[in-house]
Amino acid sequence: MAADPRSRDFLDPHALARLSAVPLFARRPMLGNVSGIHASPHRGASVEFAEYRKYVPGDDLRRLDWRAFGRSDRYYVKEFEADTNLRCCLVLDTSGSMEFGSTGVTKIEYARRLAGSLAYIAVQQGDAVGLACVAEKIVRTVPPKRTPSHLRGLYDVLEQARPKGGTRLVSRLHELAETIRQRALVVIISDLFVDPAGLKKAFEHLKFRKHDVAAFHLLDPLELGFRFQRPMRFLDMEGGPAIFAEPSDIADRYQKALQAYLEEMKAVTLASAVDYHRVSIDEDFEKVLLRFLAARARAGRRG
């Protein structure tokens, strides 16, 4: 299946071909409307046995286990796992800070590569994929569908996404938790410049709605290393005041604050059972996605 006949800067056909060899699995049962590769919370027709249950009038007689009847003189019906398709909802942070990048690629450009590749993989394996661009409000939404023509429209929205304004990611995640009605794989792609305690509540809300939540936490190497050599004017890309400072005077405090923030973020994602991936945007995006896909494949289809 061709992803899109037009050239997209954020798509690498060779990387997509390699990544497509590893399926995108959900970590918890999904509710879909067609047969697929993901576990369903309901029983159905499959080759994988789930359990026995007692026969009740109206059950399909073809599912009676006559060997069990011979052993117990009671009627039992075989139940099998049902397989279904997945809804993947990509949540793209388009707040102003996503415009930052010190290595030749900005966070939003890196996020497009991740989102575009995941969308391709999902549609290729028969799953539905949607997109929500969020900042102070939900800027654009693309409802989940599973057709190649839908994928082209989603790519158009990704291409047009421009970072602007402040972030209210926590509020928007709460909103999405209520508006994504069917359980889904929710993939958040953001620099997560929000209060970790508030983010934990949003994660818990999504989990309460039975969504499988993954987060790609994008950070620039300069944010991680703070390697400035001379006095600088630091600008808030989301509209706050500028600060003029001597880097050597604030480097120690910055690193302590950064480490405290990262440790709290790790604790939040562990407590919420979120599939969390911290990413420096100078990393090869293909390797980042391969780790993500491979970890889910190792967890197993029924994980």
C-alpha positions as CSV (number, residue, x, y, z in Angstrom):
1,M,0.0,0.0,0.0
2,A,1.4,3.4,-0.9
3,A,1.1,5.9,1.9
4,D,0.8,8.9,-0.3
5,P,1.7,9.6,-4.0
6,R,3.0,13.1,-3.0
7,S,6.3,13.6,-1.5
8,R,6.2,14.5,2.3
9,D,9.3,15.9,4.0
10,F,8.5,14.0,7.2
11,L,8.2,10.6,5.6
12,D,11.2,8.4,4.8
13,P,10.0,5.5,2.5
14,H,13.0,3.3,3.3
15,A,12.4,3.8,7.1
16,L,8.7,3.0,6.7
17,A,9.5,-0.2,4.8
18,R,11.8,-1.3,7.6
19,L,9.5,-0.3,10.4
20,S,6.5,-2.0,8.9
21,A,8.1,-5.3,9.5
22,V,7.3,-4.9,13.2
23,P,3.5,-4.7,14.0
24,L,2.1,-2.0,16.2
25,F,0.4,-3.8,19.1
26,A,-1.9,-2.5,21.8
27,R,-1.0,-3.4,25.4
28,R,-4.6,-3.9,26.4
29,P,-7.8,-5.3,24.7
30,M,-9.3,-3.1,22.1
31,L,-12.9,-2.7,20.7
32,G,-13.0,-2.6,17.0
33,N,-15.5,-3.3,14.2
34,V,-13.5,-5.6,12.0
35,S,-11.2,-8.5,12.5
36,G,-7.6,-7.6,13.2
37,I,-4.4,-8.5,15.1
38,H,-5.3,-7.0,18.5
39,A,-7.0,-8.7,21.5
40,S,-10.6,-7.9,22.2
41,P,-12.3,-7.9,25.6
42,H,-15.1,-10.0,24.1
43,R,-15.0,-13.7,23.1
44,G,-15.3,-14.6,19.5
45,A,-14.1,-16.8,16.7
46,S,-10.3,-17.4,16.8
47,V,-7.8,-20.2,16.9
48,E,-6.7,-19.3,20.4
49,F,-8.5,-21.0,23.2
50,A,-9.6,-18.9,26.2
51,E,-11.7,-20.9,28.6
52,Y,-14.6,-23.4,29.2
53,R,-18.0,-22.3,30.4
54,K,-21.2,-24.2,31.1
55,Y,-23.6,-24.7,28.3
56,V,-26.8,-22.5,28.3
57,P,-29.8,-22.9,26.0
58,G,-29.2,-21.0,22.8
59,D,-25.4,-21.6,22.6
60,D,-24.0,-22.8,19.3
61,L,-24.0,-26.7,19.5
62,R,-20.9,-26.8,17.3
63,R,-18.9,-25.3,20.2
64,L,-19.7,-28.1,22.6
65,D,-16.7,-30.0,23.9
66,W,-17.7,-33.7,23.7
67,R,-14.5,-34.8,25.4
68,A,-15.3,-32.6,28.4
69,F,-18.8,-34.1,28.4
70,G,-17.4,-37.6,28.4
71,R,-15.2,-36.9,31.4
72,S,-17.8,-35.0,33.5
73,D,-21.2,-35.9,32.0
74,R,-21.8,-32.1,31.8
75,Y,-22.0,-29.9,28.8
76,Y,-19.3,-27.3,28.3
77,V,-18.7,-24.7,25.6
78,K,-15.3,-23.7,24.3
79,E,-14.6,-19.9,24.4
80,F,-12.0,-18.4,22.2
81,E,-10.2,-15.0,22.2
82,A,-11.6,-12.6,19.6
83,D,-9.2,-10.5,17.6
84,T,-10.1,-7.0,16.4
85,N,-8.7,-3.9,14.9
86,L,-7.2,-0.9,16.7
87,R,-8.0,2.8,17.0
88,C,-4.8,4.8,17.2
89,C,-5.3,8.4,18.3
90,L,-2.2,10.6,17.8
91,V,-2.1,13.7,20.0
92,L,0.4,16.3,18.6
93,D,1.5,19.2,20.8
94,T,1.5,22.3,18.6
95,S,2.2,24.9,21.3
96,G,5.0,27.5,20.7
97,S,7.8,25.6,22.4
98,M,7.6,22.9,19.8
99,E,9.2,25.3,17.3
100,F,12.5,25.0,19.2
101,G,15.5,23.1,17.7
102,S,19.2,23.5,18.0
103,T,20.4,20.6,15.8
104,G,18.9,21.4,12.4
105,V,15.5,19.9,13.3
106,T,12.8,21.4,15.4
107,K,10.6,19.4,17.9
108,I,7.5,19.8,15.6
109,E,9.5,18.4,12.6
110,Y,10.6,15.5,14.7
111,A,7.1,15.0,16.0
112,R,5.7,14.9,12.4
113,R,8.2,12.1,11.5
114,L,7.0,10.0,14.5
115,A,3.3,10.7,13.9
116,G,3.5,10.2,10.1
117,S,5.3,6.9,10.5
118,L,3.0,5.5,13.2
119,A,0.0,6.5,11.1
120,Y,1.4,4.7,8.1
121,I,2.1,1.5,10.1
122,A,-1.4,1.5,11.7
123,V,-3.3,1.9,8.4
124,Q,-1.1,-0.6,6.6
125,Q,-2.0,-3.3,9.2
126,G,-5.7,-2.5,8.9
127,D,-6.1,-0.2,11.9
128,A,-7.8,3.1,12.2
129,V,-5.8,6.2,13.0
130,G,-6.8,9.8,13.9
131,L,-5.0,13.0,14.9
132,A,-5.6,15.8,17.4
133,C,-3.4,18.9,17.2
134,V,-3.5,20.6,20.6
135,A,-2.1,23.8,22.2
136,E,-4.3,26.2,24.3
137,K,-7.2,24.4,22.7
138,I,-7.7,21.5,20.3
139,V,-6.6,23.2,17.1
140,R,-7.4,20.5,14.6
141,T,-8.9,17.0,14.8
142,V,-9.0,14.1,12.3
143,P,-11.4,11.3,13.3
144,P,-9.9,7.8,13.2
145,K,-10.4,5.9,9.9
146,R,-8.5,3.1,8.2
147,T,-8.3,3.9,4.5
148,P,-5.3,5.1,2.4
149,S,-7.3,8.2,1.3
150,H,-7.9,9.1,4.9
151,L,-4.2,8.8,5.5
152,R,-3.5,11.4,2.9
153,G,-5.9,13.9,4.6
154,L,-4.2,13.2,7.9
155,Y,-0.8,14.0,6.4
156,D,-2.1,17.3,5.0
157,V,-3.1,18.3,8.6
158,L,0.3,17.2,9.9
159,E,2.1,19.2,7.2
160,Q,0.1,22.3,8.0
161,A,0.5,22.1,11.8
162,R,2.4,25.2,13.0
163,P,3.5,25.7,16.7
164,K,1.8,28.7,18.2
165,G,0.8,30.1,21.6
166,G,0.8,28.5,25.0
167,T,0.0,25.0,26.1
168,R,-2.9,23.6,28.1
169,L,-2.0,20.0,27.4
170,V,-3.4,18.7,30.6
171,S,-6.8,20.2,30.0
172,R,-6.9,19.0,26.4
173,L,-6.0,15.5,27.5
174,H,-8.9,15.5,29.9
175,E,-11.1,16.7,27.1
176,L,-9.9,13.9,24.8
177,A,-10.4,11.3,27.5
178,E,-14.1,12.1,27.4
179,T,-14.5,12.6,23.6
180,I,-12.6,9.5,22.4
181,R,-15.5,7.3,23.1
182,Q,-14.1,3.9,22.1
183,R,-11.0,2.6,23.8
184,A,-7.9,3.4,21.8
185,L,-4.1,3.6,21.7
186,V,-3.5,7.2,22.6
187,V,0.0,8.4,21.5
188,I,1.0,11.8,22.9
189,I,3.9,13.5,21.2
190,S,5.0,16.6,23.1
191,D,7.8,18.3,25.0
192,L,5.6,17.9,28.1
193,F,6.4,21.3,29.5
194,V,3.6,21.0,32.1
195,D,3.2,20.3,35.8
196,P,3.9,16.5,36.2
197,A,1.3,16.2,39.0
198,G,-1.4,17.7,36.7
199,L,-0.3,15.4,33.9
200,K,-0.6,12.4,36.1
201,K,-4.3,13.2,36.6
202,A,-4.8,13.4,32.9
203,F,-3.0,10.1,32.3
204,E,-5.2,8.5,35.0
205,H,-8.3,9.9,33.3
206,L,-7.3,8.3,30.0
207,K,-6.5,5.0,31.7
208,F,-9.8,5.1,33.5
209,R,-11.5,5.3,30.1
210,K,-9.6,2.1,29.2
211,H,-7.2,3.7,26.7
212,D,-3.7,2.4,26.2
213,V,-1.5,5.5,26.6
214,A,2.0,6.1,25.2
215,A,4.0,9.3,25.4
216,F,7.0,10.5,23.4
217,H,8.7,13.2,25.5
218,L,10.7,15.3,23.0
219,L,13.6,17.3,24.4
220,D,16.4,19.2,22.5
221,P,20.0,18.4,23.4
222,L,20.6,22.0,24.4
223,E,17.7,21.7,26.9
224,L,19.3,18.6,28.4
225,G,22.9,19.9,28.4
226,F,22.5,23.7,28.8
227,R,25.8,24.3,27.0
228,F,25.7,28.1,26.7
229,Q,29.1,29.9,26.7
230,R,28.1,33.6,27.0
231,P,25.4,35.8,28.4
232,M,22.1,35.0,26.6
233,R,18.6,36.4,26.4
234,F,16.3,33.4,27.0
235,L,12.9,33.7,25.3
236,D,9.7,32.0,26.3
237,M,8.3,30.6,23.0
238,E,4.9,30.4,24.5
239,G,4.5,34.1,25.3
240,G,6.1,34.6,28.7
241,P,8.7,37.3,29.5
242,A,12.3,37.1,28.3
243,I,15.1,36.6,30.8
244,F,18.7,37.9,30.3
245,A,21.2,35.7,32.2
246,E,24.8,34.6,32.5
247,P,24.6,30.8,31.9
248,S,27.4,30.0,34.3
249,D,25.5,31.6,37.1
250,I,22.4,29.6,36.6
251,A,23.7,26.3,35.1
252,D,23.8,24.4,38.4
253,R,20.3,25.4,39.5
254,Y,19.0,24.7,36.0
255,Q,20.4,21.1,36.0
256,K,19.0,20.4,39.5
257,A,15.6,21.7,38.4
258,L,15.8,19.7,35.2
259,Q,16.7,16.4,37.0
260,A,14.0,16.9,39.5
261,Y,11.5,17.5,36.7
262,L,12.7,14.4,34.8
263,E,12.6,12.2,37.9
264,E,9.1,13.3,38.7
265,M,8.0,12.7,35.1
266,K,9.4,9.2,35.2
267,A,7.6,8.5,38.6
268,V,4.3,9.9,37.1
269,T,4.5,7.6,34.1
270,L,5.4,4.6,36.1
271,A,2.6,5.1,38.5
272,S,0.2,5.7,35.7
273,A,1.4,2.7,33.6
274,V,2.1,4.9,30.6
275,D,4.3,3.7,27.9
276,Y,6.8,6.5,28.3
277,H,9.8,7.3,25.9
278,R,12.1,10.2,26.6
279,V,13.7,11.3,23.3
280,S,16.5,13.7,22.5
281,I,15.6,15.1,19.0
282,D,19.1,14.5,17.7
283,E,18.4,10.7,17.9
284,D,17.5,8.8,14.7
285,F,13.7,8.7,14.7
286,E,13.7,5.3,13.1
287,K,15.6,3.8,16.0
288,V,13.2,5.5,18.5
289,L,10.2,4.0,16.8
290,L,11.8,0.6,16.4
291,R,12.4,0.5,20.2
292,F,8.8,1.5,20.8
293,L,7.4,-1.2,18.4
294,A,9.8,-3.9,19.5
295,A,9.0,-3.4,23.2
296,R,5.3,-3.8,22.4
297,A,5.9,-6.9,20.3
298,R,7.9,-8.5,23.1
299,A,5.1,-7.8,25.6
300,G,3.0,-10.0,23.4
301,R,-0.3,-9.6,21.6
302,R,-2.2,-10.2,24.8
303,G,-0.1,-8.0,27.0
